Amino acid sequence: MASVRRLSVLVMVLVTLFVYYFSFDSQVHVLSCEGNYYLTDAQVYDLAGVSTKTRLYLTPTHLLENRIYDMPLVKSVDIERSGQKLTIHIKEKTVVGYYIRKGKKYMLTTDNESIEVPAEYEKTIIHFPLLSGLSASQRSEICKVFKKNKDLNRKVIEKIAEIQPYKTSFDSNMVKMTMVDGNVVYSSISGLAMMANYQAMLTKLQGESVCLLLDEENSAIDKVDCSELSSKKKSSSSSKKSSSDDSSSDDSSSDSSTESTDTTSTDETQTTNSAVTDETQTTDTTSDWTYDESTGLQYSESTGLYMDSDGTQYYWNEETQQLEPVTE
């Protein structure tokens, strides 16, 4: 008799589960996603494998959370069930920009984490700028500034189309930002914190495609002539080069005088003096060169020139924004 009762109970439970599984009440009626910025709601539901056909109480929430957490830009996720409603709460990582290396795109977060852009994230790169020509150390410095300053949020980042390195006579580690609105902003990397005030500054500007200089020292954003920075850089480089040329001319004159004075000496003395002169000249021309990480070339502070391993020298062309070989 007892066995018949147990069998009856088992059958009732199975029938109940069967009816519930195929009933409308077992399914999710409302799906909601909160906190997502880079991915649309539809993308989150698709990647998580959830829809209005999902059996609400027959699908473990931790399984859905794990699927969502595996998405590269998700920092944390929490799923809430309330009646027939399923709400997905997401906290995403903040992306500073993206860069291209060996033909592949990588997103860079404020934690200096590089994430290769998967196929489902291809369209999201419109939300952040291209980091073009920046070295790994420069990218790291930029990440630190954005992480430290919470006002540099996604809305600010979306206004920037491209960030690239820029050098001037007064700062060799600046960046040039081309904005989505056509303006160009020049700043030191530490001065990027002032970009939080960019939108407020726009109301005071007149004209289109203007150039701005972030003055970190005076906490001001100055509207400048777009050729002003270039002119300063060129004039400084030219004066340094002229000074270097004059110095070289003086050295040459001195060497010529020495050589004339020593004409009565023996051949051995002349050879010794020549060797010493050559060694001095070599030291003078190489002591000023330092390695520049952003270009991978040697850089001379006195002349403003760059040099590769073959000895070819280059100068920075402001108009083309490229290094070009020095022609005699």
VMD Tcl script that draws the C-alpha trace (Angstrom):
set ca {
  {0.00 0.00 0.00}
  {2.83 2.38 0.92}
  {4.58 1.67 -2.34}
  {1.42 2.58 -4.27}
  {1.25 5.91 -2.45}
  {4.89 6.69 -3.20}
  {4.34 5.83 -6.82}
  {1.27 8.07 -6.96}
  {3.19 10.99 -5.43}
  {6.03 10.51 -7.90}
  {3.65 10.47 -10.84}
  {1.94 13.65 -9.60}
  {5.28 15.43 -9.23}
  {6.35 14.41 -12.74}
  {3.03 15.50 -14.22}
  {3.25 18.84 -12.40}
  {6.78 19.46 -13.68}
  {5.73 18.46 -17.18}
  {2.77 20.83 -17.15}
  {4.85 23.66 -15.65}
  {7.68 23.20 -18.16}
  {5.36 23.65 -21.13}
  {3.21 26.34 -19.53}
  {3.48 30.05 -20.28}
  {4.20 30.80 -16.61}
  {7.49 28.90 -16.72}
  {9.01 31.33 -19.22}
  {10.61 34.72 -18.74}
  {8.07 37.42 -19.54}
  {10.32 40.48 -19.14}
  {14.04 40.80 -19.81}
  {15.96 43.82 -18.55}
  {19.65 44.77 -18.76}
  {21.22 47.57 -16.72}
  {24.71 49.05 -16.58}
  {25.79 47.96 -20.06}
  {27.33 50.67 -22.25}
  {29.45 49.10 -24.96}
  {27.10 46.19 -25.69}
  {23.44 46.52 -26.55}
  {20.79 44.66 -24.55}
  {20.24 42.29 -27.48}
  {23.95 41.44 -27.61}
  {24.01 40.65 -23.89}
  {20.95 38.39 -24.14}
  {22.40 36.62 -27.15}
  {25.83 36.07 -25.58}
  {24.22 34.89 -22.33}
  {21.87 32.54 -24.19}
  {18.73 33.93 -22.56}
  {15.40 34.99 -24.10}
  {11.68 35.17 -23.31}
  {11.58 31.43 -24.01}
  {14.01 30.70 -21.19}
  {12.50 28.65 -18.36}
  {12.87 31.04 -15.45}
  {13.25 28.59 -12.56}
  {14.80 25.75 -14.52}
  {17.88 27.78 -15.56}
  {20.41 28.40 -12.73}
  {21.27 32.10 -12.47}
  {24.93 31.35 -11.75}
  {25.13 29.65 -15.15}
  {23.90 32.81 -16.87}
  {26.23 34.95 -14.75}
  {29.24 32.87 -15.75}
  {28.37 33.23 -19.44}
  {28.14 37.00 -19.11}
  {31.22 37.29 -16.90}
  {33.24 35.59 -19.64}
  {32.66 38.62 -21.87}
  {35.97 40.53 -22.06}
  {34.70 43.93 -20.89}
  {32.45 42.78 -18.03}
  {33.84 43.67 -14.61}
  {31.00 42.18 -12.56}
  {27.49 40.80 -13.10}
  {24.47 40.07 -10.94}
  {21.17 38.51 -12.06}
  {17.93 39.25 -10.25}
  {14.69 37.28 -10.60}
  {11.40 38.88 -9.62}
  {8.21 37.10 -10.64}
  {8.46 36.55 -14.36}
  {11.06 39.30 -14.79}
  {14.80 38.65 -15.22}
  {17.10 41.64 -14.67}
  {20.80 41.54 -15.56}
  {22.96 44.08 -13.70}
  {26.33 44.64 -15.39}
  {29.36 46.71 -14.44}
  {31.70 47.17 -17.38}
  {35.38 48.06 -17.58}
  {36.16 51.53 -18.91}
  {38.02 51.60 -22.24}
  {40.45 54.46 -22.90}
  {40.89 53.63 -26.58}
  {42.05 51.00 -29.00}
  {45.29 50.42 -30.88}
  {46.38 48.20 -33.76}
  {49.33 45.82 -33.49}
  {50.31 43.36 -36.20}
  {46.98 43.80 -37.93}
  {44.92 43.07 -34.80}
  {42.83 45.54 -32.78}
  {43.23 45.75 -29.01}
  {41.03 47.62 -26.53}
  {42.89 49.32 -23.69}
  {41.14 49.68 -20.32}
  {41.91 52.15 -17.53}
  {43.69 49.26 -15.74}
  {46.15 49.16 -18.67}
  {44.68 45.82 -19.74}
  {44.89 45.04 -23.45}
  {41.97 43.02 -24.79}
  {41.90 41.74 -28.34}
  {38.69 42.87 -30.01}
  {36.47 39.81 -30.65}
  {34.05 39.74 -33.58}
  {31.03 40.60 -31.42}
  {32.79 43.75 -30.16}
  {33.85 45.11 -33.59}
  {31.14 47.77 -33.62}
  {31.94 48.95 -30.10}
  {35.22 50.64 -31.09}
  {33.21 53.64 -32.32}
  {32.83 54.55 -28.64}
  {36.53 55.23 -28.02}
  {39.51 56.81 -29.84}
  {42.29 55.29 -31.87}
  {45.62 55.34 -29.99}
  {47.97 55.91 -32.91}
  {51.76 55.77 -32.67}
  {51.88 55.75 -28.88}
  {54.50 53.66 -27.11}
  {53.55 51.12 -24.44}
  {54.82 53.44 -21.69}
  {52.80 56.37 -23.03}
  {49.65 54.24 -23.16}
  {50.30 53.17 -19.57}
  {50.66 56.79 -18.43}
  {47.40 57.74 -20.17}
  {45.59 54.86 -18.45}
  {46.80 56.06 -15.04}
  {45.44 59.57 -15.66}
  {42.02 58.28 -16.76}
  {41.79 55.83 -13.86}
  {42.74 58.45 -11.28}
  {40.28 61.08 -12.56}
  {36.72 59.76 -12.37}
  {35.41 62.80 -14.28}
  {37.17 61.46 -17.37}
  {34.21 59.21 -18.06}
  {32.93 57.51 -21.19}
  {31.16 60.65 -22.37}
  {34.48 62.50 -22.43}
  {36.27 59.60 -24.12}
  {33.64 59.41 -26.86}
  {34.40 63.00 -27.90}
  {37.97 62.02 -28.87}
  {38.53 60.50 -32.31}
  {42.31 59.92 -32.14}
  {45.21 60.37 -29.73}
  {48.78 60.45 -31.05}
  {52.19 61.53 -29.71}
  {53.36 65.11 -30.24}
  {56.67 66.82 -29.53}
  {57.44 70.50 -28.94}
  {60.54 72.36 -27.83}
  {59.10 72.76 -24.33}
  {57.67 69.24 -23.92}
  {58.77 66.16 -25.87}
  {56.07 63.97 -24.34}
  {52.84 65.68 -25.34}
  {49.81 64.23 -27.11}
  {47.69 65.57 -29.93}
  {43.97 64.78 -29.75}
  {41.77 65.09 -32.79}
  {38.22 65.56 -31.55}
  {35.05 64.23 -33.14}
  {33.84 67.83 -33.55}
  {36.90 68.72 -35.65}
  {38.85 70.59 -32.96}
  {42.45 69.70 -32.12}
  {43.67 69.62 -28.52}
  {47.33 69.57 -27.43}
  {48.26 68.53 -23.91}
  {50.86 66.96 -21.71}
  {49.83 63.48 -20.61}
  {49.33 64.60 -17.01}
  {47.24 67.54 -18.29}
  {44.67 65.16 -19.78}
  {42.73 65.45 -16.52}
  {41.53 68.85 -17.76}
  {39.61 67.18 -20.58}
  {36.76 66.78 -18.10}
  {36.11 70.52 -18.67}
  {36.18 70.28 -22.45}
  {32.40 70.40 -22.97}
  {32.04 73.50 -20.77}
  {34.84 75.22 -22.68}
  {33.14 74.70 -26.03}
  {30.48 77.29 -25.22}
  {33.18 80.00 -25.14}
  {34.76 79.09 -28.47}
  {34.02 80.71 -31.78}
  {34.69 79.17 -35.17}
  {35.17 75.59 -36.29}
  {38.17 73.25 -36.25}
  {40.05 75.34 -33.68}
  {43.15 74.31 -31.75}
  {43.28 74.22 -27.97}
  {46.19 73.97 -25.56}
  {45.59 72.53 -22.11}
  {47.56 74.73 -19.72}
  {47.94 72.46 -16.71}
  {50.08 74.93 -14.76}
  {47.39 77.64 -14.82}
  {44.40 75.25 -14.99}
  {43.24 76.87 -18.21}
  {42.28 75.81 -21.72}
  {43.65 78.27 -24.26}
  {42.48 78.74 -27.81}
  {45.61 79.06 -29.98}
  {46.55 79.51 -33.60}
  {46.84 76.01 -35.07}
  {50.27 76.89 -36.50}
  {51.55 78.44 -33.28}
  {52.89 75.26 -31.70}
  {54.42 74.17 -34.98}
  {56.13 77.53 -35.42}
  {57.58 77.39 -31.92}
  {58.89 73.92 -32.51}
  {60.41 74.78 -35.88}
  {62.07 78.01 -34.73}
  {63.50 76.30 -31.67}
  {64.83 73.40 -33.71}
  {66.32 75.79 -36.26}
  {68.06 77.92 -33.63}
  {69.46 74.82 -31.93}
  {70.67 73.49 -35.26}
  {72.28 76.83 -36.15}
  {74.00 76.92 -32.77}
  {75.25 73.39 -33.35}
  {76.47 74.30 -36.85}
  {78.33 77.37 -35.50}
  {79.96 75.23 -32.85}
  {80.98 72.70 -35.50}
  {82.45 75.52 -37.61}
  {84.49 76.81 -34.65}
  {85.76 73.31 -33.97}
  {86.74 72.94 -37.63}
  {88.60 76.27 -37.58}
  {90.40 75.26 -34.40}
  {91.37 71.92 -35.90}
  {92.67 73.66 -39.05}
  {94.76 76.08 -36.97}
  {96.21 73.24 -34.94}
  {97.04 71.33 -38.08}
  {98.82 74.37 -39.55}
  {100.86 74.89 -36.40}
  {101.95 71.29 -36.28}
  {103.21 71.13 -39.89}
  {106.82 71.26 -38.68}
  {106.33 68.27 -36.38}
  {107.15 64.71 -37.27}
  {104.73 62.40 -39.09}
  {104.23 60.43 -35.89}
  {103.11 63.56 -33.99}
  {100.70 64.50 -36.80}
  {99.18 61.03 -36.76}
  {98.73 61.15 -32.99}
  {97.08 64.60 -33.12}
  {94.77 63.46 -35.92}
  {93.68 60.39 -33.95}
  {92.95 62.51 -30.86}
  {90.97 65.01 -32.95}
  {88.91 62.23 -34.56}
  {88.16 60.70 -31.17}
  {87.09 64.10 -29.77}
  {84.81 64.75 -32.75}
  {83.22 61.31 -32.42}
  {82.56 61.88 -28.72}
  {81.05 65.32 -29.36}
  {78.64 64.06 -32.00}
  {77.40 61.03 -30.10}
  {77.17 62.26 -26.50}
  {73.96 64.20 -27.22}
  {72.01 61.24 -28.69}
  {69.52 59.46 -26.44}
  {67.09 56.66 -27.21}
  {63.53 57.82 -27.91}
  {61.07 55.05 -26.98}
  {58.12 56.52 -28.90}
  {59.96 56.33 -32.25}
  {62.59 53.67 -31.61}
  {65.27 56.06 -32.87}
  {68.10 58.07 -31.31}
  {67.14 61.72 -30.56}
  {69.40 64.77 -30.30}
  {68.10 67.44 -27.93}
  {70.45 70.11 -29.32}
  {69.46 69.70 -32.97}
  {65.98 68.25 -32.70}
  {66.94 65.47 -35.12}
  {66.41 61.71 -35.02}
  {68.86 59.02 -36.22}
  {68.41 55.33 -37.03}
  {70.93 52.50 -36.66}
  {72.31 53.17 -40.17}
  {73.18 56.76 -39.28}
  {70.40 58.27 -41.38}
  {69.02 61.42 -39.74}
  {65.39 62.54 -39.75}
  {63.40 65.64 -38.78}
  {59.76 65.97 -37.68}
  {57.59 67.48 -40.42}
  {54.73 69.42 -38.81}
  {52.65 69.53 -41.99}
  {52.71 65.79 -42.64}
  {53.10 64.85 -38.96}
  {55.79 62.34 -39.98}
  {59.52 61.84 -39.68}
  {61.31 62.62 -42.94}
  {64.99 62.10 -43.86}
  {67.34 65.05 -43.72}
  {68.60 66.00 -47.17}
  {71.88 67.79 -47.66}
}
mol new
graphics top color blue
foreach p $ca { graphics top sphere $p radius 0.5 }
foreach p [lrange $ca 0 end-1] q [lrange $ca 1 end] { graphics top cylinder $p $q radius 0.2 }
display resetview
